[in-house]
Structure formats: structure tokens, C-alpha cells
């Protein structure tokens, strides 16, 4: 409580997070018809900081639990955030019950963070817990800025995925499973006075250590073909987010080996602060029937150099023409078989940025270009940098020309800008006519069905008619209908979380 009173500003902070759940894809094998759809998890957070040093975290309006493994038990939610808070709000303390006693939670029953059905899956609750907590990072960051503690701001840690997991019979002929702890070293969010840290930590693990390649190769039948900083993975800003990294693994001397992907790809859950950009989303790369066994035998080229620019891929150039390659945004899959010499790219995310990118110091952009943290295309498009490259490949940013280009960018922004009242009018028409993807409509429909308060606030904000409604039944997606619902009256109440009413 003393830390809250010293570091933050009393008031109400409203933030939101989202995560994609792409389950309609053929590489997601599920037997339940309800699960075979693409959906979005919704986590609005109202953080109320009180003058006495207590605070309230209210997740009213969160979407319903789903037929996937990303649901969270309320205990996981209420206890897990202290791993995060001991890195920021209370870095002088170990995790203890004091933080819990000072916090009031409201986790509405039936939501993804407090399911009301014993059939729900929770095996990978971190997929959205980490993203849901991004709202807390941003709210606390805004509060720190309000009190002038700029050096304490973190625009938000990365969604700490992908989690490389799998198993089978390893190189020693033993039954073995892997769960790569490389995910403990993602990029961190930018501060209000400096860049985020590159491939350094995780929201749930302040002692970031990706481990030595040689040790992982002793433990896993997965040889490293490369480990590289992931360019452009940190969010742009006056101060950029820390970059993530990637490792390319080749299955070696294993049997009956399976692996799968677990991450966000179609959407981003790590937004920036004060004009900073979100970090890069994910993608997957895997390759089968690679021909690498034969290429190694004859000393031919191998995919070693890193997937520097996913829009201009390099790995495929070093594989047989008959190789089966999967390169897409489908970052959630169920297990699949991998033969020896098949490839798997483990890509760990970067952190979001802070502040307007065209306020970034030209020398910082120049440094990022030369250290390959930033691709030239985006130095120009996002930062407005004007630069040249000499015959040795060294970049130089022209400060005078960059200043002039940024002045043009500001004029371009004004030319395409709309007064807020006009933008709101156009958006209201889109909301009124339900002009949105099925996934977005489905996400809101589950929130509306669970929360009358959230529905009223949404309709009041957009000045919608009293009879306007959005129902799951009108969307043509598999629905969790009454005829399929278990008789919950026969079930014990599994809710133990304290729900505080003002």
C-alpha cells in the first residue's frame, strides 16, 4: 500500500487487451464442434487506485470462456500477477500475501478468467493471462507518468510466446518431453526515458536466461542451426521496445517426435504507450522433407543466417524444391509429427514502444540500422529517417534531411486527420450496422451476454438505440447453446474469488 501511495496517482484507469484464438485451421485438431472456430479473447480492465493505497482490478465485460486451453482459474489470475508486480510496483519485496490483501478483484463468473464449467481447459492459461495483464502494465505506466516517475514506466512486456513444446524418443533412446525455457528472454517494453531491453526477460520471470545452446542440445534432440536477434520485433517509438529473438531447430536422431506452436499471430496484445507502436506479431515457420540430410552430406548451403525479413524469406532458398514448408500467421497448432532433419522456428516476441516514433533521435535510428535491430524500410516509413549506406554496408542518418522529412510527415498526418466528432460519427454507423468481422462480433456478443453493465456502457458510449443487440445466434458460428449445456445445478460452485461490490 505504501508503494501504491508513493508511486501512483489515485483514479480510474481503463485499458483493454485482446488475443486471437485461431482454431478453425486444419493444423488444430479438436473433436468438439464448438472449438472449431476462430475467435478472440477480450479482457477489458478497469483499475481503480484508491487514496488509502488499496486498488481494485475489475474485469467486467471479459469474454466467455472458450473450448480451448487458454482459460484461467481465478486463483491463477489473482496469484500470478504478483510475479509481474514484484518486477515493477514492489521490486523491493518477494512475492507475498500482502499484495493480495491490498487488492480487490472482480472476475465475473462465466468469463475466461473465472469459468463456470468443469469441462474448461486450463493447460495454457498463460496464453491470455500474460496478454490480459498487459492492460495492467499500461495502466500502471500511465499512473507512473502522472506522478513523474518516468524511469519506472514499462510500456508492456512481450507476449512471451512461442512456447516450443513437444516430445517423443530423444537422441539417447529415452522417452522425453521438451518445454523450452528460451521464452524467459523476450524483449521488454520501452521506458519513458530509454529503450526496452533486448531478449532479456519475461513478464512472469524477472531472471531472464535463455540458456546456452550447447546445454539445450544435450537435453533435446533439436540441433541449433542459428540463434539471432529478431529485427523489427520491438515496437517503434521515441524509445523502442526491446527486440525478441529466434532460434531455428533441426530435429536430430529422434523417433516418434512431435511438436506444436503456441503463440499469437493474427493479432497483437502488446500495445505501446503515449504514441508508441505495438511490438510485432508472430508467425510460424516449419519445414518437412527438407533434404537437409543430403545437403549436409555434400556440403551444400544450409538455412543458417536468420529469418531477417519474413516478407523476403531466406530459409526456403536452402531447402529442396520438394520441401513442405508452412509459413503463415497460424501460431496456434496441435501436435504434429516431425522427422529427423525437419525444421522448427522458435520466435520469441519483442516489447512495445513509448512515444511518437518521429521524435526518436536520428543517432538512435542509425545505431539500430547498423546493429540490424531495424530494417531500412521501416526506418524510412515509420521513423521518417533519411539515410545512406556506404560500400561497406554502414548506415548514416542525415539529421537535417530527417528533420525536414518529419515536418512533411506532420503535414501529411494533418491532411488525412479527422476531427474526433466526425470519426466517432462514422464509427457509430459501423457499430450500428454491425460492420465488423465475425470474430469481433462474436467476441463482443459473449461479453454482452455475460454483462448487463458492460452492454449498457457500450450502448451509451456509441449512443445506440435501446433495442440494439448483438447475439451469438445471429453470427452463424458454433454456439454454446442451452441444449448442449451441462446442468450446472448439479455441479458444485467452483468460484472462490472475492467479488467486491462497492
C-alpha positions in Angstrom: 0.0 0.0 0.0 2.9 2.4 0.7 4.3 1.7 -2.7 1.0 2.4 -4.4 0.6 5.7 -2.5 4.2 6.7 -3.3 4.3 5.7 -7.0 0.8 6.1 -8.4 -1.9 8.7 -8.8 -5.4 7.8 -7.4 -8.1 7.5 -10.0 -9.7 5.1 -12.5 -7.7 3.7 -15.5 -9.5 1.8 -18.2 -7.5 -0.4 -20.6 -8.1 -3.4 -22.7 -6.3 -6.4 -24.2 -7.2 -9.0 -26.9 -5.8 -12.3 -28.1 -6.6 -14.4 -31.2 -7.7 -18.0 -30.8 -7.3 -19.4 -34.4 -8.9 -22.9 -34.0 -10.6 -23.3 -37.4 -7.3 -24.2 -39.1 -6.6 -27.8 -40.2 -3.5 -27.9 -38.1 -5.6 -27.6 -34.9 -7.1 -31.0 -34.3 -10.1 -30.9 -32.0 -13.1 -33.2 -31.7 -15.5 -30.6 -30.2 -17.5 -28.8 -32.9 -17.8 -25.7 -30.6 -14.0 -25.4 -30.7 -13.6 -25.4 -34.4 -13.8 -21.7 -35.0 -11.6 -18.6 -35.0 -12.4 -16.3 -32.0 -10.9 -13.5 -30.0 -10.5 -13.3 -26.2 -11.5 -9.9 -24.7 -10.1 -8.5 -21.5 -11.3 -5.0 -20.5 -9.7 -3.9 -17.3 -10.8 -1.0 -15.0 -8.1 -0.3 -12.5 -9.1 1.9 -9.6 -6.3 3.2 -7.4 -7.6 4.5 -4.0 -6.1 7.2 -1.9 -5.5 4.7 1.0 -3.2 2.6 -1.1 -5.6 -0.2 -2.0 -6.6 -0.8 -5.6 -9.4 -2.6 -7.4 -9.0 -4.6 -10.6 -12.3 -5.1 -12.3 -12.6 -7.3 -15.5 -16.3 -6.7 -16.1 -17.0 -7.3 -19.8 -14.5 -10.0 -20.3 -15.5 -12.6 -22.9 -16.8 -16.0 -22.1 -14.5 -19.0 -21.5 -13.9 -21.0 -24.7 -13.3 -24.5 -25.9 -9.6 -24.2 -25.8 -6.8 -24.5 -23.2 -6.4 -20.7 -22.6 -8.9 -20.3 -19.8 -7.7 -19.2 -16.4 -8.7 -20.4 -13.0 -9.3 -17.4 -10.8 -6.5 -18.4 -8.4 -4.1 -18.4 -11.4 -5.2 -14.9 -12.2 -5.1 -13.4 -8.7 -1.8 -15.0 -7.7 0.1 -14.8 -11.0 0.1 -11.1 -11.3 2.5 -10.8 -8.3 5.2 -12.3 -10.3 4.7 -9.3 -12.6 4.3 -6.8 -9.8 7.5 -7.7 -8.0 9.3 -6.5 -11.1 7.7 -3.1 -11.1 5.4 -1.9 -8.4 7.1 -3.7 -5.5 10.6 -4.6 -6.6 11.8 -4.3 -3.0 9.7 -7.3 -1.9 9.5 -11.0 -2.6 6.1 -12.4 -3.6 3.9 -12.4 -0.5 0.3 -12.2 0.6 0.5 -8.5 1.4 0.0 -7.6 -2.2 -3.1 -9.8 -2.4 -4.6 -8.4 0.7 -4.3 -4.9 -0.7 -6.1 -5.8 -3.9 -9.8 -6.1 -4.6 -10.6 -8.3 -7.6 -13.8 -8.6 -9.7 -13.6 -11.5 -12.0 -17.1 -12.1 -13.4 -18.3 -15.7 -13.3 -18.5 -17.4 -16.7 -15.7 -15.4 -18.2 -12.4 -16.8 -19.4 -10.8 -15.7 -16.1 -13.4 -17.4 -13.9 -15.2 -20.2 -15.9 -18.4 -21.7 -14.6 -18.0 -25.2 -16.2 -15.8 -28.0 -15.0 -15.1 -29.1 -18.6 -13.0 -26.0 -19.4 -9.3 -26.4 -20.4 -6.6 -24.5 -18.5 -3.4 -26.2 -19.7 -2.1 -23.0 -21.3 -3.7 -20.3 -19.3 -0.6 -18.2 -19.7 -1.6 -17.5 -23.4 -4.1 -14.9 -22.3 -3.1 -14.3 -18.7 0.1 -12.6 -19.9 -1.8 -10.6 -22.5 -4.6 -9.7 -20.1 -2.1 -8.3 -17.7 -0.7 -6.1 -20.5 -3.6 -3.8 -19.5 -2.2 -3.5 -16.0 1.2 -2.6 -17.3 -0.2 0.2 -19.4 -2.4 1.5 -16.6 0.4 1.5 -14.1 2.7 3.1 -16.7 0.2 5.9 -17.2 0.0 6.3 -13.5 3.8 6.5 -13.1 3.9 9.2 -15.7 1.3 11.1 -13.9 3.4 11.1 -10.8 6.6 11.9 -12.7 8.3 8.5 -12.2 9.3 8.3 -15.9 12.2 5.9 -15.3 9.7 3.3 -13.8 7.5 3.2 -16.9 7.3 0.0 -18.8 5.2 0.2 -22.0 4.4 -3.5 -21.5 6.3 -6.7 -21.7 6.1 -9.1 -24.6 3.5 -11.8 -25.0 6.0 -14.5 -24.1 5.4 -16.9 -26.9 6.2 -19.0 -28.8 6.5 -21.9 -26.4 8.4 -24.7 -28.1 6.9 -27.9 -26.7 6.9 -31.5 -27.8 8.3 -34.9 -27.1 9.0 -38.4 -28.2 12.1 -40.6 -28.0 15.2 -38.5 -27.8 18.8 -38.9 -29.1 19.6 -41.2 -26.2 16.7 -43.5 -26.9 14.7 -42.3 -23.9 11.1 -41.1 -23.7 11.5 -37.4 -23.4 9.5 -34.2 -23.4 10.7 -30.6 -24.0 9.4 -27.2 -22.8 12.0 -24.7 -24.0 12.7 -22.0 -21.4 14.1 -19.7 -24.1 10.7 -17.9 -23.6 12.1 -16.4 -20.4 14.1 -13.9 -22.5 11.7 -11.9 -24.6 12.0 -8.1 -25.3 10.8 -5.8 -22.6 8.7 -2.7 -23.2 10.2 0.7 -23.7 10.7 3.1 -20.7 9.7 6.7 -20.8 13.4 7.7 -20.8 15.1 4.8 -22.6 14.7 1.8 -24.9 13.4 -1.6 -23.7 15.8 -4.4 -23.1 16.5 -6.8 -26.0 15.8 -10.6 -25.4 16.2 -10.1 -21.7 13.2 -11.1 -19.5 9.7 -12.3 -19.3 6.6 -10.8 -17.6 6.5 -13.9 -15.3 10.2 -14.3 -14.8 12.5 -11.4 -14.0 15.6 -13.6 -14.0 15.7 -13.9 -17.8 18.1 -16.6 -19.1 17.6 -18.1 -22.5 20.2 -20.8 -21.7 23.3 -21.9 -23.7 22.8 -23.6 -27.0 25.2 -26.4 -26.0 23.2 -27.2 -22.9 19.9 -27.3 -24.7 21.4 -29.6 -27.4 22.5 -32.0 -24.7 19.0 -32.1 -23.3 16.9 -32.1 -26.5 17.2 -33.9 -29.9 17.0 -30.5 -31.6 20.2 -29.0 -33.1 20.5 -25.3 -33.5 21.1 -24.0 -37.0 21.0 -20.4 -35.7 20.0 -18.1 -32.9 19.5 -14.4 -33.9 18.1 -11.1 -32.8 14.7 -10.6 -34.4 14.8 -7.3 -36.4 11.8 -5.1 -36.1 10.2 -7.2 -33.4 10.4 -4.3 -30.8 7.6 -1.7 -31.1 8.6 1.6 -32.7 8.6 4.8 -30.7 10.6 7.7 -29.4 12.0 4.8 -27.3 11.6 1.5 -29.0 10.6 -1.8 -27.3 13.3 -4.4 -26.8 13.7 -6.8 -29.7 13.0 -10.5 -29.4 15.0 -13.3 -30.9 14.6 -16.5 -32.8 16.2 -20.0 -33.0 16.0 -22.4 -35.9 16.0 -26.0 -34.6 16.5 -29.2 -36.6 15.2 -32.5 -35.4 18.1 -34.9 -35.0 18.4 -38.6 -34.1 14.9 -38.7 -32.6 12.0 -41.1 -33.0 8.2 -40.5 -32.9 8.9 -36.8 -32.3 6.1 -34.3 -32.1 5.9 -30.5 -31.6 3.4 -27.7 -31.8 3.2 -23.9 -31.8 1.7 -21.8 -29.1 1.6 -18.0 -29.6 -0.3 -15.0 -31.1 -0.1 -14.4 -34.8 -3.1 -12.7 -36.3 -3.4 -10.1 -33.6 -1.2 -8.2 -31.2 -1.8 -8.0 -27.5 1.2 -5.8 -26.6 0.3 -2.1 -27.3 2.6 0.8 -26.8 2.2 3.9 -24.7 2.0 7.6 -25.5 2.1 7.1 -29.2 4.4 4.1 -29.2 3.7 1.2 -31.5 2.9 -2.3 -30.5 5.6 -5.0 -30.9 5.5 -7.3 -33.9 3.0 -10.1 -34.1 4.1 -13.7 -34.6 4.3 -16.2 -37.4 5.2 -19.8 -37.7 7.8 -21.4 -39.9 8.2 -25.2 -40.1 9.6 -27.4 -42.9 9.3 -31.1 -43.6 11.0 -33.3 -46.2 13.8 -30.7 -46.2 16.5 -32.6 -48.0 18.9 -31.3 -45.3 20.4 -34.8 -44.7 21.7 -34.9 -48.3 22.7 -31.2 -48.3 24.8 -31.7 -45.2 26.5 -34.8 -46.8 27.6 -32.9 -49.9 28.4 -29.6 -48.1 25.7 -27.6 -49.7 24.2 -24.4 -48.2 22.1 -24.6 -45.1 19.4 -22.2 -43.6 21.7 -20.6 -41.1 21.6 -16.8 -41.5 18.3 -15.9 -39.7 14.9 -15.1 -41.0 15.8 -11.4 -41.0 12.8 -10.1 -43.0 9.8 -12.6 -43.1 8.4 -10.7 -46.1 11.6 -11.7 -48.0 12.2 -15.2 -46.7 15.7 -16.8 -46.9 15.3 -20.2 -45.3 13.4 -21.7 -48.2 16.3 -21.0 -50.6 18.4 -23.6 -48.7 15.8 -26.4 -48.9 14.9 -28.9 -51.5 12.3 -27.8 -54.0 10.1 -30.6 -52.8 10.2 -29.4 -49.2 6.9 -29.0 -47.4 7.0 -25.5 -45.8 4.4 -23.9 -43.6 5.0 -20.1 -43.2 1.9 -18.3 -42.0 0.2 -16.4 -39.1 -1.2 -19.7 -37.7 0.7 -19.5 -34.4 -1.5 -22.0 -32.6 -1.4 -25.6 -33.6 -1.9 -29.0 -32.0 0.9 -31.6 -32.1 2.3 -32.8 -35.3 5.0 -35.3 -36.2 8.5 -34.2 -37.1 11.0 -36.5 -38.8 14.8 -36.1 -38.5 16.1 -33.1 -40.4 12.7 -31.3 -40.2 12.8 -27.6 -39.1 11.0 -25.6 -36.4 11.4 -21.9 -35.9 11.1 -20.7 -32.3 10.4 -17.0 -32.4 10.1 -15.0 -29.1 8.4 -11.6 -29.2 9.7 -8.1 -28.6 8.2 -5.4 -26.3 6.1 -2.3 -27.3 7.4 1.2 -27.7 6.9 4.5 -26.0 6.3 7.9 -27.6 5.9 9.1 -31.1 8.4 7.4 -33.5 9.2 10.7 -35.3 10.6 12.0 -32.0 13.3 9.4 -31.9 16.9 10.6 -32.0 18.4 10.1 -35.5 21.6 8.7 -34.0 19.5 6.0 -32.2 17.9 5.1 -35.6 21.4 4.9 -37.1 22.6 2.6 -34.4 19.6 0.3 -34.8 20.2 0.1 -38.5 23.8 -0.8 -38.1 23.1 -3.4 -35.4 20.3 -4.9 -37.5 17.6 -4.2 -34.9 15.7 -2.2 -37.6 15.0 -2.9 -41.2 15.8 0.1 -43.6 12.2 0.1 -45.0 10.7 0.9 -41.6 13.4 3.4 -40.6 12.1 5.4 -43.6 8.3 4.6 -43.3 7.8 4.8 -39.6 10.6 7.0 -38.3 10.9 9.4 -41.2 14.6 8.8 -41.3 16.7 9.9 -44.4 19.8 7.8 -44.6 22.5 6.4 -46.9 24.7 3.3 -46.9 28.3 3.1 -47.9 30.1 0.4 -49.8 30.9 -1.4 -46.5 27.2 -1.5 -45.6 27.4 1.1 -42.9 24.3 3.3 -42.5 24.4 7.0 -41.8 21.3 9.0 -41.0 21.2 12.6 -42.2 19.8 14.7 -39.3 18.9 17.8 -41.4 17.1 15.8 -44.1 15.4 13.7 -41.5 14.1 16.8 -39.7 12.7 18.1 -42.9 11.1 14.8 -43.8 9.4 14.7 -40.3 8.0 18.1 -40.9 6.4 16.7 -44.1 5.1 13.7 -42.1 3.3 16.0 -39.7 1.7 17.8 -42.5 0.6 14.5 -44.1 -0.9 13.5 -40.8 -2.9 16.7 -40.6 -4.1 16.3 -44.2 -5.6 12.8 -43.5 -6.8 13.5 -40.0 -10.5 13.9 -39.0 -12.0 15.8 -36.1 -12.9 13.3 -33.4 -16.6 14.1 -33.6 -16.6 13.1 -37.3 -14.6 10.0 -36.7 -17.0 9.0 -33.9 -20.0 9.5 -36.2 -18.5 7.2 -38.9 -17.6 4.6 -36.3 -21.0 4.7 -34.8 -22.6 3.8 -38.1 -20.2 0.9 -38.4 -21.2 -0.3 -34.9 -24.9 0.3 -35.5 -24.8 -1.7 -38.8 -22.5 -4.4 -37.2 -19.9 -3.8 -39.8 -17.1 -5.9 -38.3 -15.6 -9.4 -38.8 -17.5 -12.3 -37.4 -14.7 -12.9 -34.9 -15.0 -9.3 -33.5 -18.8 -9.6 -33.3 -18.6 -13.0 -31.6 -16.1 -11.6 -29.0 -18.5 -8.7 -28.1 -21.6 -10.9 -28.2 -20.1 -13.2 -25.5 -19.2 -10.1 -23.4 -22.7 -8.7 -23.8 -24.3 -12.0 -22.9 -22.4 -12.1 -19.6 -22.5 -8.5 -18.5 -25.5 -6.2 -18.5 -23.3 -3.4 -17.1 -20.8 -3.7 -20.0 -23.7 -3.8 -22.5 -25.2 -0.6 -21.1 -21.9 1.2 -21.1 -21.2 0.1 -24.7 -24.6 1.3 -25.9 -24.4 4.6 -24.1 -20.9 5.3 -25.4 -22.0 4.8 -29.0 -25.5 6.3 -28.5 -27.1 3.1 -29.7 -30.9 2.6 -29.7 -32.3 0.8 -26.7 -33.4 -2.2 -28.8 -30.0 -2.7 -30.4 -28.5 -6.0 -29.6 -25.8 -8.4 -30.8 -26.5 -12.1 -30.2 -24.3 -15.2 -30.9 -27.2 -17.0 -32.6 -27.2 -14.5 -35.5 -23.5 -15.0 -36.4 -23.5 -18.5 -37.9 -20.8 -19.9 -35.6 -21.0 -23.0 -33.4 -22.6 -21.7 -30.3 -22.6 -22.9 -26.7 -26.3 -23.3 -26.6 -28.7 -24.4 -23.9 -29.2 -27.9 -25.4 -25.5 -28.6 -25.0 -25.0 -27.0 -21.6 -24.4 -29.2 -18.6 -26.9 -28.9 -15.8 -24.9 -26.6 -13.6 -27.3 -27.0 -10.8 -25.8 -30.5 -10.3 -22.3 -29.1 -10.1 -20.5 -27.6 -7.0 -19.8 -23.9 -7.2 -16.1 -23.7 -8.0 -16.0 -19.9 -7.5 -13.7 -18.9 -4.7 -12.6 -15.5 -5.8 -13.7 -12.5 -3.8 -16.0 -10.3 -5.8 -16.3 -6.9 -4.2 -19.3 -4.7 -4.7 -19.0 -1.0 -3.9 
